[in-house]
Amino acid sequence: MTETQVLVINADRPDIDHPLAIGPEPEMFKLAQHNYKSGEWPFPVRLVKPGTKPWDDRSEERRVGKEC
């Protein structure tokens, strides 16, 4: 089984061309939680698949931050 690669992007300023991190989904989710809780990323982030239009609310994503 291959792991899904995801991009971690700023949810307030979605830009898939300049992700904060790239890697396997489970690792990126843990990294996003840690960096948000520690204050390194003081903004909510989204985990999106490469090629996703980040402004499309119907896209598959995981959000870490204010609403979580």
Long-range contacts (C-beta under 8 A, 24 or more apart in sequence): 4-49, 5-49, 5-50, 6-47, 6-48, 6-49, 6-50, 6-62, 7-47, 7-48, 7-49, 7-50, 7-52, 8-32, 8-45, 8-46, 8-47, 9-45, 9-46, 9-48, 9-54, 10-41, 10-43, 10-44, 10-45, 10-46, 11-43, 11-44, 11-45, 11-46, 11-63, 11-65, 12-43, 12-44, 14-46, 14-54, 14-55, 15-54, 16-48, 16-50, 16-51, 16-52, 16-54, 20-45, 22-50, 25-62, 29-62, 29-64, 32-64, 33-64, 36-64, 36-65, 44-68
